[in-house]
Amino acid sequence: MIKEQAKPIRAIIVDDSAVARRTISSLLEGDDSVTVIGSAENGREALEQVEALQPDLVLMDVQMPVMDGLDATAELRKSHPDTRVIMVTLYDEPEVRKKCRDNGADGFVAKSRLHRDLPTEIDRIFPESP
């Protein structure tokens, strides 16, 4: 599945749906290369979690109340440029992917293909160390 790292990738999951957060978390549970260290329900909470926990990876929903994932990612880029962001969304359309890239996202996964595509995206963003 996901490549072996010297130490686990520390991730937080950001989604306004508790079901989505649990689904993503359970998908990552079986993989020793990623450790879920926190979660948030909106972009504002995500920024607080990133500041407090200093994750390597944020799995960010696009559409959320209070602050959406696009705005949160743009803010995160300014304060934590080394933290990687994968957008996770129901809206798998070219214009949404472009907005995600424009706001600084490192990757994109449609929720409909989460099980298939998330491990591949994580591998792409965190290539095996030489």
Helices and strands as residue ranges (DSSP letters): E 9-14, H 18-29, E 34-40, H 43-53, E 57-61, H 69-79, E 84-89, H 94-102, E 107-110, G 111-113, H 114-125
